[in-house]
Amino acid sequence: MLKFFYLFIFFVTAVGGVYAQPMVSGNLNTIEAQNAAQVHVGPGHNHLKQLINSFGEVTPVKVLTNYANTAYRYYDNSLNALNDLEYAITSAQINDIEAVRSSFDTAFDAFGLTAIFENMGGPIDASSGWVYEKYGNPKKRIYEDFEKLEDVIKSDDFFEKRDRALSIATELKGKLTLISDAWSASIIGDKGLYRAAFLGKLHNDARNLNTKNNLLAIRNGLANYINKNIVKIDDMDRSAYNSFLDILFGQRFGRKTGHGIYDLLSKSERRKISKALSAINSRFRRMDLLTSKVGEEGGAMSKSEQKRLHKNNQYLISQAKKIAGILSKGN
């Protein structure tokens, strides 16, 4: 089972957002991928309103286009990380094994960011989507290949198994390319065809998808993602939470790139979600101060402090579920 541990360093920004910096090894090839190391809790309310206005009138087409662009960039970043890993495997010398393992961790982290697109109910990533209908279940096989690759790279005889590692990495790239190509803006054969249908741009083609249904799928997908990936038994997955915020607000690794589904919500829905997000931000700060204090003192967390931390986590979960409920009521 793949296990990754993050060390978060928190600070408050001028706009009132909280940013968390996970320890991510290795380097990716794009600015967006490098920024994937920075997870976020979203911009302050006033700053968010300014950002929304800077992209002009909100339309469903703008929201879907920004969503498609973000999906493509997430998958493209993952491919770039796999290219880095492939190079690390090929060029590794006897003293470079830790660099190879670090590159593997980075590649898996980059791919993990794409999990948010698995719960959207189609048309591309979901179990009923086109990629699955045509190619089977590439995402499941990608996860399986990562596990196989981890076994090889983190074994004591990696250099004897280097060819095996390269073979698995090549297979991984092929499967991931199928999904990345589905989101491509360029139509060449099957490449880009699904994105065009998602945006209703195929000329006189019955495969074009209904805009309203796509927007509902995104709303429901975000609600499902909260319940499936963000809310755990006794805490919240912050990395998954920040991927959620990217799609909700039309961001890419914390940077506003256009309109998000949030911009199409009713005033009442936006107000309720903003209130819940503010509560989450505030509770994150409170928890971080507590854990920071314990770390500075160098001792173990007392029972009362553990109780406070647990209580805060339960509150976070309740607020996240509240957001999921608001989004799922849009049916």
ABEGO torsion letter per residue (X at the ends): XBBBBBBBBBBBBAAGBBBBBBBBBEBBABAAAAAAABBBAEBBAAAAAAAAAAAEBBBAAAAAAAAAAAAAAAAAAAAAAAAAAAAAAAABBAAAAAAAAAAAAAAAAAAAAAAAAAAAGOAAABAABAAAAAAEBAAAAAAAAAAAAAAAAABAAAAAAAAAAAAAAAAAAAAAAAAAAAABABBBEABGAAAAAAAGABBGBAABBBAAAAAAAAAAAAAAAAAAAABBAABBBAAAAAAAAAAAAGBBGGBBAEBBAAAABBAAAAAAAAAAAAAAAAAAAAAAAAAAAAAAAGBBBBAAAAAAAAAAAAAAAAAAAAAAAAAAAAX
